[in-house]
Amino acid sequence: MKRLFILPLLLLAALSAQAQNPYLPLWEHLPDGEPRVFEDPDQPGKFRAYIIGSHDTNYSAYCGSDIRMWSAPVEDLSQWRDEGPIFTHYVDGQWDTMFAPDLVEVKDKATGKKTYYLYPHSRGWRRVPMVCKGDRPNGPFTPINLTEDGRQCVEGSLIDFDPSVFIETITNKKDKDFDKGFRAYVFYGFQHSTACELDQNTMYSKREGTELIDPFIPASSADGRLLDKEGSEYKALYQGQNPLDFNFFEASSIRQVGNKYVMVFSGYSGKEYGLNNTNSALRYAFGDSPLGPWRSGGVLVDSRGVVPGEDGSKLITTNAGHNTHGSIQEINGQWYVFYHRPPRGFGFARQAMVAPVKITWDKKPVAKGGMVKITGYDPYAKDNEWTAKAADGNEYTGAEVTSEGFQIFGLPPYQYYSAGYACFWTGGTNSNEWMQDNHDIWNNSMDLAGITNGGIVGFKYFGFGGLAQATKGLKAFTGIQKGDGAVLNLNLTAGGHGAFKIHVKLDDPWKGDEIAVFEIPSDAPKTAMMYQQPVPAVEGLQGKHAIYLVAEGADIQAPQRPQWGPRRPQRPQGLFDLHGIGFSKGEAAFEAPVVPQVTIEADGQTLIIPATPIRFTNLNGYTDQTRYQVYGKLCKDSKLTATASDPSVKFEISPIVEGRATIKATYNGLTKIFLIN
């Protein structure tokens, strides 16, 4: 084994834009994402994929003050662009918190003008039904159903928790809405589901003469009890359909698939494939119209990462669960499910995830036995269908949780990947605590910290066979070929608890071929280092394959947690911390870029810069985690200087006013703000 060089602890995760999972930067925490594809308003005829979500900027509660949007051109799903905070609302001296949103496009049939309706799900008192509109998908948006003082919604506003809207295009000349060109439907509810047709003229109130369907999708508890009022009549279900088959929790969303409609929602899943129930899963139902009636389709994705266990006798989970929210969207002819994950089960720093799915349907109406079937998608599997089966007869049919994201032919192997792209961690002790979140916009990485004896970390999958030509919004890439002299690089920090080994397994963490062993000595420095091992076994492989790292070393007793006070996340201790992984050719240098470090001095004294930014509060209304509070004694004649370890960092230093100053530092187009007083 070769050691390449010592590295600073903070590392950038990739040398170039990627399309892996999570598909947004690792420092971005966008949950509740609703995917859409709209025409690019700046490039007519071109289309962009949009993700519209809430924004975990609080860290001690769900969400923040803004609805956040990112977008990418459909022809290159690695180029995600931050569209910024597309909506906030300020009233009575504070900003509303915004929960799970939706965004739809309505096209005027006569003029062709497009209008975008945003359903921001404000949590402000009497403002939950708020609806906004704008002329572009990325805003700006203006509320259309608030009183003049902005404090509450007008009469007739009825939309509640986790709203989703579906626009049905009308092309039948005999339809009553043909001249209007569309109908609109809304779906909402938390542990209770409601739906109705919207008035097309208001887009926030029920259409006159139509019925409010309540309850809509049957809601159930984790232990399988119906939560709707006893004796409730489920008008939106087919006769004979068991209400307990749905398990609705929250997060409604609807899409059209062929001649049918698919309702996506967060719903308790797990027991049907031999695991504990979780609402960290999406389910689906299908029907012939936007308002049903519905048949249950089952689980769509379980974000806990369901796979067969060591002996294959039962299914296990390989990720922490908390909750999830999302939908399905077709992009470049490929269907995807969008959802979010909570690193180490922490619900206030969730990240946007995506996985390909295979959707099959027939032309037969659901009323006459027609079906919609959704399973995991694998371009290399028989019939492109992926499921996880166990010997006990249980089968998970939802999407696979992987490191790939949009890179469905495998990750290009000759690149560096942060440990934050791991999709599998189990074994050892406290494995659910290994994944560490990050909020530094210059540092696109996340560590797996404190990996212990018997711990397994997996990356699914690397595209060792390469991709010959661009397809589905992905660029062609080179795989690992015979004679490349392939080397596996692990960037890690030894924990100082004695010597240890890392066994590298191909395709299966328990029964897969061992293709390398890293032996880390007891005197390894407790600083980030790049370790290397040749891996000729991956040369010439076709398709994509998983890599698993299996830790072997002394057992380490976890430190006791404080008995009193808040139980804040703690960085666990173990044999090592994993920072990143990647492959290189032969003797080629393999490096991870270093995050610039800023030094601020006031009158020659170095000021302490905190490691974490200022969090959002309803009083400060911050929509980004870019501001750092720095304390230092300043007077009007003080000399304030700022330097960085990377000369490409550019600074703007404000004048000192009443003992306060601001320093802006910009790197790669991203600006940090240091507030000094």
BATOR-515077 format. One record per residue (C-alpha): residue number from 1; x, y, z; residue in one letter. Coordinates in steps of 0.2 Angstrom, whole numbers, plus 2048, in hexadecimal, padded with zeros to 3 digits. Example, Ala and Ser with C-alpha at 12.3 -4.5 7.8 and 13.67 -1.06 7.14 Angstrom:
% residues 2
[1 [83E 7EA 827] 'A']
[2 [844 7FB 824] 'S']
***
This chain:
% residues 677
[1 [800 800 800] 'M']
[2 [806 811 7FC] 'K']
[3 [803 822 805] 'R']
[4 [801 830 7F9] 'L']
[5 [802 83F 804] 'F']
[6 [7FA 847 813] 'I']
[7 [7EA 851 810] 'L']
[8 [7E1 85F 81A] 'P']
[9 [7D1 858 822] 'L']
[10 [7C5 862 818] 'L']
[11 [7C4 85D 806] 'L']
[12 [7BA 861 7F7] 'L']
[13 [7B0 851 7F1] 'A']
[14 [7B2 852 7DE] 'A']
[15 [7BD 85A 7D1] 'L']
[16 [7AF 85E 7C6] 'S']
[17 [79C 85E 7C5] 'A']
[18 [793 84D 7C8] 'Q']
[19 [782 845 7C8] 'A']
[20 [785 83A 7D6] 'Q']
[21 [77A 837 7E6] 'N']
[22 [777 843 7EE] 'P']
[23 [776 84D 7DE] 'Y']
[24 [777 85E 7E6] 'L']
[25 [787 864 7EF] 'P']
[26 [78A 85B 7FF] 'L']
[27 [788 86B 809] 'W']
[28 [777 86E 802] 'E']
[29 [768 868 80C] 'H']
[30 [759 868 801] 'L']
[31 [74B 85C 807] 'P']
[32 [739 85A 801] 'D']
[33 [73F 85C 7EF] 'G']
[34 [731 85D 7E2] 'E']
[35 [739 859 7D0] 'P']
[36 [732 862 7C1] 'R']
[37 [738 864 7AF] 'V']
[38 [734 875 7A7] 'F']
[39 [73A 87F 798] 'E']
[40 [749 889 79B] 'D']
[41 [742 89B 79B] 'P']
[42 [753 8A2 796] 'D']
[43 [756 895 788] 'Q']
[44 [745 891 77F] 'P']
[45 [744 880 778] 'G']
[46 [750 879 786] 'K']
[47 [74A 871 796] 'F']
[48 [750 871 7A8] 'R']
[49 [74D 865 7B6] 'A']
[50 [748 86E 7C6] 'Y']
[51 [748 869 7D8] 'I']
[52 [73D 873 7E3] 'I']
[53 [73F 870 7F6] 'G']
[54 [740 877 807] 'S']
[55 [751 87B 80F] 'H']
[56 [758 874 81E] 'D']
[57 [762 883 825] 'T']
[58 [75C 883 837] 'N']
[59 [765 873 83E] 'Y']
[60 [75A 872 84D] 'S']
[61 [749 871 844] 'A']
[62 [742 86D 833] 'Y']
[63 [745 878 824] 'C']
[64 [749 88B 823] 'G']
[65 [742 89B 81C] 'S']
[66 [743 898 809] 'D']
[67 [73D 88D 7FC] 'I']
[68 [74D 887 7F3] 'R']
[69 [74F 882 7E0] 'M']
[70 [75D 87A 7D7] 'W']
[71 [75C 876 7C4] 'S']
[72 [766 86D 7B7] 'A']
[73 [765 86C 7A4] 'P']
[74 [75D 85B 79F] 'V']
[75 [76C 858 793] 'E']
[76 [778 859 7A2] 'D']
[77 [772 853 7B2] 'L']
[78 [783 857 7BB] 'S']
[79 [781 86A 7B9] 'Q']
[80 [776 86E 7C7] 'W']
[81 [774 881 7CA] 'R']
[82 [76E 889 7DA] 'D']
[83 [75F 894 7D5] 'E']
[84 [75F 89B 7E7] 'G']
[85 [751 89F 7F3] 'P']
[86 [742 8A0 7E7] 'I']
[87 [736 8A5 7F5] 'F']
[88 [736 8AC 807] 'T']
[89 [728 8B5 811] 'H']
[90 [72C 8C3 81E] 'Y']
[91 [71E 8C9 829] 'V']
[92 [71D 8D0 83A] 'D']
[93 [72F 8D1 83D] 'G']
[94 [734 8BF 838] 'Q']
[95 [735 8B3 82A] 'W']
[96 [729 8A4 828] 'D']
[97 [730 893 828] 'T']
[98 [72D 88A 817] 'M']
[99 [729 877 817] 'F']
[100 [727 86C 807] 'A']
[101 [722 875 7F8] 'P']
[102 [71B 872 7E6] 'D']
[103 [71C 87C 7D6] 'L']
[104 [712 87A 7C6] 'V']
[105 [711 882 7B5] 'E']
[106 [701 888 7AD] 'V']
[107 [701 88D 79B] 'K']
[108 [6F4 89A 794] 'D']
[109 [6EB 891 785] 'K']
[110 [6E8 8A1 77C] 'A']
[111 [6F9 8AA 77E] 'T']
[112 [705 89C 783] 'G']
[113 [70B 8A6 792] 'K']
[114 [711 89B 7A0] 'K']
[115 [70D 89E 7B2] 'T']
[116 [716 895 7C0] 'Y']
[117 [70C 892 7D0] 'Y']
[118 [716 88F 7E0] 'L']
[119 [70F 886 7EF] 'Y']
[120 [71C 88A 7FC] 'P']
[121 [714 882 80C] 'H']
[122 [717 891 818] 'S']
[123 [716 88C 82A] 'R']
[124 [711 89E 82E] 'G']
[125 [701 89F 839] 'W']
[126 [6F2 89F 82D] 'R']
[127 [6FE 89F 81E] 'R']
[128 [6FF 88D 81B] 'V']
[129 [6F4 88D 80B] 'P']
[130 [6FF 89B 803] 'M']
[131 [700 89A 7F0] 'V']
[132 [70C 8A5 7E5] 'C']
[133 [70E 8A8 7D3] 'K']
[134 [71C 8AD 7C7] 'G']
[135 [721 8AE 7B5] 'D']
[136 [731 8A3 7B6] 'R']
[137 [733 892 7BF] 'P']
[138 [741 89A 7CA] 'N']
[139 [736 8A9 7CF] 'G']
[140 [734 8B6 7D5] 'P']
[141 [724 8B1 7DD] 'F']
[142 [716 8BB 7E4] 'T']
[143 [709 8B5 7F0] 'P']
[144 [6F7 8B6 7E8] 'I']
[145 [6EC 8B1 7F7] 'N']
[146 [6F2 8BB 806] 'L']
[147 [6E9 8CA 80E] 'T']
[148 [6F0 8DB 80B] 'E']
[149 [6FA 8DB 81B] 'D']
[150 [702 8CA 816] 'G']
[151 [6FD 8C2 826] 'R']
[152 [6F1 8B5 821] 'Q']
[153 [6E9 8AC 812] 'C']
[154 [6D8 8B2 80A] 'V']
[155 [6C8 8A9 80C] 'E']
[156 [6C7 89A 801] 'G']
[157 [6D9 895 803] 'S']
[158 [6D8 883 809] 'L']
[159 [6E9 87A 805] 'I']
[160 [6F2 872 813] 'D']
[161 [702 868 818] 'F']
[162 [70E 862 80A] 'D']
[163 [704 869 7FB] 'P']
[164 [705 861 7EA] 'S']
[165 [6FD 867 7DA] 'V']
[166 [6F9 85E 7CA] 'F']
[167 [6F5 867 7B9] 'I']
[168 [6EB 85D 7AD] 'E']
[169 [6EC 863 79B] 'T']
[170 [6DB 862 792] 'I']
[171 [6DC 85E 780] 'T']
[172 [6CA 857 77D] 'N']
[173 [6C0 864 774] 'K']
[174 [6B0 85D 77D] 'K']
[175 [6B7 85F 78E] 'D']
[176 [6AF 86E 798] 'K']
[177 [6C1 875 79C] 'D']
[178 [6C7 874 78A] 'F']
[179 [6C7 887 788] 'D']
[180 [6D0 889 798] 'K']
[181 [6DD 87B 793] 'G']
[182 [6E0 873 7A4] 'F']
[183 [6D9 86D 7B5] 'R']
[184 [6E2 86F 7C5] 'A']
[185 [6E2 863 7D4] 'Y']
[186 [6E9 865 7E5] 'V']
[187 [6EF 857 7F2] 'F']
[188 [6F5 85A 804] 'Y']
[189 [6F5 854 815] 'G']
[190 [6FF 84D 824] 'F']
[191 [6FA 83C 82A] 'Q']
[192 [6EA 840 822] 'H']
[193 [6E7 843 80F] 'S']
[194 [6DC 84F 806] 'T']
[195 [6D9 853 7F4] 'A']
[196 [6CE 85E 7E9] 'C']
[197 [6CD 867 7D8] 'E']
[198 [6D4 879 7D8] 'L']
[199 [6CB 888 7D1] 'D']
[200 [6D6 88C 7C2] 'Q']
[201 [6D3 89E 7C4] 'N']
[202 [6DA 89F 7D6] 'T']
[203 [6E5 890 7D7] 'M']
[204 [6E3 890 7EA] 'Y']
[205 [6D0 88C 7ED] 'S']
[206 [6C5 87D 7E9] 'K']
[207 [6BC 87E 7D9] 'R']
[208 [6A9 882 7DB] 'E']
[209 [69E 873 7D9] 'G']
[210 [6AC 866 7DC] 'T']
[211 [6AE 85B 7EB] 'E']
[212 [6BC 85C 7F9] 'L']
[213 [6C1 84A 7FB] 'I']
[214 [6C6 847 80D] 'D']
[215 [6CD 83B 811] 'P']
[216 [6D6 838 801] 'F']
[217 [6E4 82B 802] 'I']
[218 [6E2 821 812] 'P']
[219 [6EE 825 820] 'A']
[220 [6F5 818 82B] 'S']
[221 [701 818 83B] 'S']
[222 [711 80F 83B] 'A']
[223 [709 800 844] 'D']
[224 [6FC 7FE 836] 'G']
[225 [6ED 807 83D] 'R']
[226 [6E2 813 833] 'L']
[227 [6E3 825 839] 'L']
[228 [6D4 82C 830] 'D']
[229 [6C4 82E 83A] 'K']
[230 [6BB 81D 83E] 'E']
[231 [6AE 81A 830] 'G']
[232 [6B7 825 823] 'S']
[233 [6B1 821 812] 'E']
[234 [6C0 820 805] 'Y']
[235 [6B8 826 7F5] 'K']
[236 [6C8 827 7EC] 'A']
[237 [6CC 815 7ED] 'L']
[238 [6C6 806 7E3] 'Y']
[239 [6B9 7FB 7EA] 'Q']
[240 [6C1 7ED 7F3] 'G']
[241 [6D2 7F6 7F5] 'Q']
[242 [6D8 7F4 806] 'N']
[243 [6DB 806 80E] 'P']
[244 [6E9 7FE 819] 'L']
[245 [6F3 7FB 809] 'D']
[246 [6F8 80E 807] 'F']
[247 [700 813 818] 'N']
[248 [6FF 826 813] 'F']
[249 [70A 831 81E] 'F']
[250 [70D 842 815] 'E']
[251 [715 849 805] 'A']
[252 [708 847 7F7] 'S']
[253 [70E 849 7E5] 'S']
[254 [706 843 7D5] 'I']
[255 [70C 840 7C3] 'R']
[256 [705 839 7B3] 'Q']
[257 [70C 829 7AC] 'V']
[258 [706 823 79B] 'G']
[259 [6F3 823 79C] 'N']
[260 [6F3 822 7AF] 'K']
[261 [6F7 82C 7BE] 'Y']
[262 [703 828 7CC] 'V']
[263 [701 830 7DE] 'M']
[264 [712 830 7E8] 'V']
[265 [712 833 7FB] 'F']
[266 [71C 82F 80A] 'S']
[267 [715 820 812] 'G']
[268 [71A 813 81F] 'Y']
[269 [723 805 816] 'S']
[270 [72E 7F6 81C] 'G']
[271 [722 7E9 823] 'K']
[272 [71D 7E2 812] 'E']
[273 [730 7DE 80F] 'Y']
[274 [734 7D8 821] 'G']
[275 [73B 7E8 829] 'L']
[276 [734 7F4 835] 'N']
[277 [729 801 82E] 'N']
[278 [730 812 82A] 'T']
[279 [729 823 823] 'N']
[280 [73A 825 81B] 'S']
[281 [733 81E 80C] 'A']
[282 [728 823 7FD] 'L']
[283 [719 819 7F7] 'R']
[284 [70E 81A 7E8] 'Y']
[285 [6FC 817 7E2] 'A']
[286 [6F5 817 7D0] 'F']
[287 [6E5 81B 7C8] 'G']
[288 [6DC 821 7B8] 'D']
[289 [6D9 833 7BE] 'S']
[290 [6E2 840 7C9] 'P']
[291 [6D5 83D 7D6] 'L']
[292 [6D5 82A 7D5] 'G']
[293 [6CE 81E 7D9] 'P']
[294 [6DE 817 7DE] 'W']
[295 [6E7 806 7E0] 'R']
[296 [6F6 804 7EB] 'S']
[297 [706 801 7E2] 'G']
[298 [712 7FE 7F1] 'G']
[299 [723 805 7F6] 'V']
[300 [72C 811 7EA] 'L']
[301 [73C 814 7F3] 'V']
[302 [742 810 805] 'D']
[303 [750 81C 809] 'S']
[304 [757 811 816] 'R']
[305 [760 807 808] 'G']
[306 [758 7F6 808] 'V']
[307 [763 7E7 802] 'V']
[308 [764 7D4 806] 'P']
[309 [76F 7D1 816] 'G']
[310 [77F 7C7 819] 'E']
[311 [777 7B6 816] 'D']
[312 [769 7BB 80B] 'G']
[313 [75C 7B5 816] 'S']
[314 [754 7C6 81A] 'K']
[315 [754 7D8 814] 'L']
[316 [75E 7E5 81E] 'I']
[317 [75F 7F8 81E] 'T']
[318 [770 801 81B] 'T']
[319 [76B 813 81E] 'N']
[320 [763 81D 82C] 'A']
[321 [751 822 82A] 'G']
[322 [747 831 82F] 'H']
[323 [73B 837 822] 'N']
[324 [73A 83A 810] 'T']
[325 [730 844 803] 'H']
[326 [731 845 7F0] 'G']
[327 [729 83F 7DF] 'S']
[328 [72D 837 7CF] 'I']
[329 [733 840 7BF] 'Q']
[330 [737 83B 7AD] 'E']
[331 [747 843 7A6] 'I']
[332 [74F 83E 795] 'N']
[333 [743 82F 794] 'G']
[334 [749 828 7A5] 'Q']
[335 [73E 828 7B5] 'W']
[336 [745 82D 7C5] 'Y']
[337 [73F 82D 7D7] 'V']
[338 [745 83D 7E1] 'F']
[339 [745 83C 7F4] 'Y']
[340 [750 841 802] 'H']
[341 [75C 839 80F] 'R']
[342 [760 83E 821] 'P']
[343 [773 83C 825] 'P']
[344 [774 831 834] 'R']
[345 [761 832 836] 'G']
[346 [763 845 83A] 'F']
[347 [753 84D 833] 'G']
[348 [759 85F 833] 'F']
[349 [767 85D 826] 'A']
[350 [75E 853 818] 'R']
[351 [765 851 807] 'Q']
[352 [75D 84F 7F5] 'A']
[353 [75F 83D 7EE] 'M']
[354 [759 835 7DE] 'V']
[355 [758 824 7D7] 'A']
[356 [753 81D 7C6] 'P']
[357 [743 812 7C5] 'V']
[358 [73B 807 7B8] 'K']
[359 [728 80B 7B5] 'I']
[360 [71D 800 7AB] 'T']
[361 [70B 802 7A7] 'W']
[362 [6FE 7FB 79C] 'D']
[363 [6F0 804 792] 'K']
[364 [6E2 7FC 79B] 'K']
[365 [6D9 807 7A7] 'P']
[366 [6DC 804 7B9] 'V']
[367 [6CA 801 7BB] 'A']
[368 [6CB 7F2 7B0] 'K']
[369 [6DB 7EB 7B7] 'G']
[370 [6E8 7F7 7B0] 'G']
[371 [6F8 7F8 7BA] 'M']
[372 [707 803 7BD] 'V']
[373 [717 7FB 7C4] 'K']
[374 [726 804 7CB] 'I']
[375 [736 7FB 7D0] 'T']
[376 [748 800 7D1] 'G']
[377 [752 802 7C1] 'Y']
[378 [762 7FB 7BC] 'D']
[379 [768 7FD 7AA] 'P']
[380 [773 7ED 7AB] 'Y']
[381 [766 7E2 7B3] 'A']
[382 [75A 7D6 7AA] 'K']
[383 [74B 7E0 7A4] 'D']
[384 [753 7EF 7AD] 'N']
[385 [74A 7EB 7BD] 'E']
[386 [753 7EB 7CE] 'W']
[387 [74B 7E4 7DE] 'T']
[388 [752 7DD 7EE] 'A']
[389 [74D 7CB 7F3] 'K']
[390 [750 7C1 802] 'A']
[391 [74F 7AE 805] 'A']
[392 [741 7B0 811] 'D']
[393 [736 7B6 802] 'G']
[394 [736 7C8 806] 'N']
[395 [739 7D4 7F7] 'E']
[396 [73C 7E7 7F7] 'Y']
[397 [737 7EE 7E6] 'T']
[398 [73A 800 7E8] 'G']
[399 [749 80A 7E1] 'A']
[400 [75B 806 7E6] 'E']
[401 [764 812 7F2] 'V']
[402 [775 815 7E9] 'T']
[403 [783 821 7E8] 'S']
[404 [77F 824 7D5] 'E']
[405 [771 830 7D4] 'G']
[406 [76F 834 7C2] 'F']
[407 [77F 82B 7BE] 'Q']
[408 [775 81B 7BB] 'I']
[409 [783 812 7B1] 'F']
[410 [78F 814 7C0] 'G']
[411 [79A 821 7C7] 'L']
[412 [7A9 826 7BC] 'P']
[413 [7B6 81C 7C5] 'P']
[414 [7C5 828 7C2] 'Y']
[415 [7BF 836 7CD] 'Q']
[416 [7BF 83A 7E0] 'Y']
[417 [7AF 838 7EA] 'Y']
[418 [7AB 83E 7FB] 'S']
[419 [7A6 831 808] 'A']
[420 [796 83A 808] 'G']
[421 [791 831 7F8] 'Y']
[422 [791 820 801] 'A']
[423 [780 818 800] 'C']
[424 [783 809 80C] 'F']
[425 [78A 809 81E] 'W']
[426 [786 7FC 82A] 'T']
[427 [78F 7F0 837] 'G']
[428 [79B 7F5 844] 'G']
[429 [793 800 852] 'T']
[430 [789 810 850] 'N']
[431 [78A 80F 83D] 'S']
[432 [77B 81B 83C] 'N']
[433 [785 829 843] 'E']
[434 [794 828 837] 'W']
[435 [78D 833 82A] 'M']
[436 [792 845 82E] 'Q']
[437 [788 854 826] 'D']
[438 [791 863 820] 'N']
[439 [78C 875 81D] 'H']
[440 [79C 87D 816] 'D']
[441 [798 883 804] 'I']
[442 [7AB 882 7FF] 'W']
[443 [7AC 870 805] 'N']
[444 [7A2 864 7FB] 'N']
[445 [7A5 855 806] 'S']
[446 [79E 84B 815] 'M']
[447 [7A8 83F 820] 'D']
[448 [7A3 82E 826] 'L']
[449 [7AB 82F 837] 'A']
[450 [7AF 822 844] 'G']
[451 [7AE 813 83A] 'I']
[452 [7B0 804 846] 'T']
[453 [7B5 7F2 845] 'N']
[454 [7A9 7E8 839] 'G']
[455 [7A3 7F8 832] 'G']
[456 [79E 7F7 81F] 'I']
[457 [79E 806 813] 'V']
[458 [797 804 802] 'G']
[459 [797 80E 7F2] 'F']
[460 [78B 808 7E4] 'K']
[461 [790 809 7D7] 'Y']
[462 [7A0 80C 7CD] 'F']
[463 [79F 80C 7BA] 'G']
[464 [7AE 801 7B7] 'F']
[465 [7A8 7FE 7A5] 'G']
[466 [7A6 810 7A1] 'G']
[467 [799 819 796] 'L']
[468 [79D 819 784] 'A']
[469 [791 827 77F] 'Q']
[470 [787 835 787] 'A']
[471 [776 830 78C] 'T']
[472 [767 835 798] 'K']
[473 [770 845 79C] 'G']
[474 [780 83C 7A1] 'L']
[475 [791 83F 799] 'K']
[476 [79B 831 792] 'A']
[477 [7AA 82B 79D] 'F']
[478 [7B8 81F 79D] 'T']
[479 [7B8 80F 7A8] 'G']
[480 [7C6 805 7AE] 'I']
[481 [7CF 7FB 7A1] 'Q']
[482 [7DB 7ED 7A1] 'K']
[483 [7EC 7F3 7A3] 'G']
[484 [7E7 803 7AB] 'D']
[485 [7F1 7FF 7BB] 'G']
[486 [7E1 804 7C5] 'A']
[487 [7E4 80A 7D7] 'V']
[488 [7D7 80C 7E5] 'L']
[489 [7D9 81C 7EF] 'N']
[490 [7D2 81E 801] 'L']
[491 [7D3 82F 809] 'N']
[492 [7D2 82C 81C] 'L']
[493 [7D7 831 82D] 'T']
[494 [7DD 823 839] 'A']
[495 [7D4 824 84A] 'G']
[496 [7E3 820 855] 'G']
[497 [7DC 810 85C] 'H']
[498 [7E9 804 855] 'G']
[499 [7EC 7FC 845] 'A']
[500 [7DD 7F7 839] 'F']
[501 [7D9 7F0 828] 'K']
[502 [7CD 7F5 81B] 'I']
[503 [7C7 7E6 810] 'H']
[504 [7C1 7EC 7FF] 'V']
[505 [7B3 7E1 7F8] 'K']
[506 [7AC 7E1 7E7] 'L']
[507 [799 7E0 7E5] 'D']
[508 [794 7D8 7F5] 'D']
[509 [79B 7DE 807] 'P']
[510 [79A 7CC 80E] 'W']
[511 [79D 7C0 7FF] 'K']
[512 [7A5 7CB 7F2] 'G']
[513 [7B6 7C8 7EC] 'D']
[514 [7C3 7D1 7F6] 'E']
[515 [7CD 7DC 7EA] 'I']
[516 [7D8 7E5 7F6] 'A']
[517 [7DD 7E7 808] 'V']
[518 [7E3 7F8 810] 'F']
[519 [7EE 7F5 81F] 'E']
[520 [7EF 804 82A] 'I']
[521 [7FD 804 837] 'P']
[522 [7FA 808 849] 'S']
[523 [806 817 847] 'D']
[524 [7FC 81F 839] 'A']
[525 [7FA 832 83B] 'P']
[526 [7EA 838 841] 'K']
[527 [7E8 844 832] 'T']
[528 [7E0 841 821] 'A']
[529 [7EB 837 815] 'M']
[530 [7E8 82F 804] 'M']
[531 [7EC 81C 805] 'Y']
[532 [7ED 812 7F5] 'Q']
[533 [7EC 800 7EF] 'Q']
[534 [7ED 7F8 7DE] 'P']
[535 [7DC 7F0 7D9] 'V']
[536 [7DF 7E6 7C8] 'P']
[537 [7CF 7DD 7CB] 'A']
[538 [7C5 7EB 7C5] 'V']
[539 [7CE 7ED 7B5] 'E']
[540 [7C3 7E8 7A6] 'G']
[541 [7B3 7E6 7B0] 'L']
[542 [7A3 7EA 7A6] 'Q']
[543 [794 7F3 7AD] 'G']
[544 [794 7FA 7BE] 'K']
[545 [799 7F2 7CF] 'H']
[546 [798 7F6 7E1] 'A']
[547 [7A8 7F9 7ED] 'I']
[548 [7A6 7F5 7FF] 'Y']
[549 [7B3 7FA 80D] 'L']
[550 [7B3 7EE 81C] 'V']
[551 [7BC 7F4 82B] 'A']
[552 [7C6 7E8 836] 'E']
[553 [7CE 7ED 847] 'G']
[554 [7CD 7EF 859] 'A']
[555 [7BC 7F2 861] 'D']
[556 [7BA 804 867] 'I']
[557 [7AE 809 875] 'Q']
[558 [7A4 817 871] 'A']
[559 [7A5 827 87C] 'P']
[560 [797 82A 888] 'Q']
[561 [78A 837 883] 'R']
[562 [787 845 88F] 'P']
[563 [778 841 89A] 'Q']
[564 [772 853 89B] 'W']
[565 [76E 860 88E] 'G']
[566 [76A 85E 87C] 'P']
[567 [770 84E 873] 'R']
[568 [778 857 865] 'R']
[569 [781 84D 857] 'P']
[570 [792 847 85C] 'Q']
[571 [7A0 841 851] 'R']
[572 [7A3 82F 855] 'P']
[573 [7B4 827 858] 'Q']
[574 [7BA 818 84F] 'G']
[575 [7C8 80F 845] 'L']
[576 [7C8 81D 838] 'F']
[577 [7BE 82B 830] 'D']
[578 [7BB 829 81D] 'L']
[579 [7BC 839 813] 'H']
[580 [7BC 833 801] 'G']
[581 [7BF 825 7F4] 'I']
[582 [7C4 824 7E1] 'G']
[583 [7CE 81B 7D4] 'F']
[584 [7DE 820 7CB] 'S']
[585 [7E9 819 7BD] 'K']
[586 [7FA 812 7C3] 'G']
[587 [805 81F 7C9] 'E']
[588 [7FA 82E 7C5] 'A']
[589 [7F8 83A 7D3] 'A']
[590 [7E7 83A 7DC] 'F']
[591 [7E3 849 7E6] 'E']
[592 [7D4 851 7EE] 'A']
[593 [7D3 864 7ED] 'P']
[594 [7D6 86D 7FE] 'V']
[595 [7C9 879 804] 'V']
[596 [7D0 88A 806] 'P']
[597 [7D2 890 818] 'Q']
[598 [7CF 8A2 81D] 'V']
[599 [7D9 8AC 82A] 'T']
[600 [7D2 8BC 830] 'I']
[601 [7DD 8C8 83B] 'E']
[602 [7D8 8D7 844] 'A']
[603 [7E7 8E2 849] 'D']
[604 [7F2 8D3 847] 'G']
[605 [7E7 8C8 852] 'Q']
[606 [7E0 8B8 84A] 'T']
[607 [7CD 8B7 84C] 'L']
[608 [7C5 8A6 84F] 'I']
[609 [7B9 8A1 840] 'I']
[610 [7AC 895 846] 'P']
[611 [7AA 884 83D] 'A']
[612 [798 886 83A] 'T']
[613 [78E 894 832] 'P']
[614 [780 89E 83A] 'I']
[615 [770 894 839] 'R']
[616 [75F 89A 833] 'F']
[617 [753 8A1 840] 'T']
[618 [742 8A9 83C] 'N']
[619 [749 8BA 842] 'L']
[620 [759 8BA 837] 'N']
[621 [750 8B2 828] 'G']
[622 [761 8AB 821] 'Y']
[623 [75E 8A0 811] 'T']
[624 [770 89A 810] 'D']
[625 [77D 894 81C] 'Q']
[626 [78B 8A0 816] 'T']
[627 [78C 8AC 825] 'R']
[628 [799 8A9 833] 'Y']
[629 [799 8B3 843] 'Q']
[630 [7AB 8B8 848] 'V']
[631 [7AF 8C2 858] 'Y']
[632 [7BC 8CE 859] 'G']
[633 [7BF 8DF 861] 'K']
[634 [7BF 8ED 853] 'L']
[635 [7C1 8FF 854] 'C']
[636 [7C0 90C 845] 'K']
[637 [7D2 90B 843] 'D']
[638 [7D5 8F8 844] 'S']
[639 [7DE 8EF 836] 'K']
[640 [7D4 8E1 830] 'L']
[641 [7DC 8D4 824] 'T']
[642 [7D6 8C4 81C] 'A']
[643 [7E0 8B7 813] 'T']
[644 [7DD 8A5 80C] 'A']
[645 [7E8 896 809] 'S']
[646 [7E2 897 7F7] 'D']
[647 [7E6 8A7 7EE] 'P']
[648 [7D6 8A5 7E3] 'S']
[649 [7CC 8AA 7F2] 'V']
[650 [7C6 8BC 7EF] 'K']
[651 [7C2 8C8 7FE] 'F']
[652 [7B7 8D7 801] 'E']
[653 [7BA 8E0 811] 'I']
[654 [7AE 8ED 817] 'S']
[655 [7B2 8FD 821] 'P']
[656 [7B1 8FB 834] 'I']
[657 [7A1 903 83A] 'V']
[658 [79D 904 84D] 'E']
[659 [7A9 8F5 850] 'G']
[660 [7A2 8EA 843] 'R']
[661 [7A8 8E4 832] 'A']
[662 [7A3 8D8 824] 'T']
[663 [7AF 8CD 81A] 'I']
[664 [7AA 8C4 80A] 'K']
[665 [7B4 8B6 804] 'A']
[666 [7B0 8AF 7F3] 'T']
[667 [7B7 89E 7EC] 'Y']
[668 [7B1 895 7DC] 'N']
[669 [7A2 8A1 7DC] 'G']
[670 [79C 89E 7ED] 'L']
[671 [79D 8AB 7FA] 'T']
[672 [79F 8AA 80D] 'K']
[673 [79B 8B9 818] 'I']
[674 [7A5 8BC 828] 'F']
[675 [79B 8C7 834] 'L']
[676 [7A8 8CF 840] 'I']
[677 [7A4 8D8 850] 'N']
***
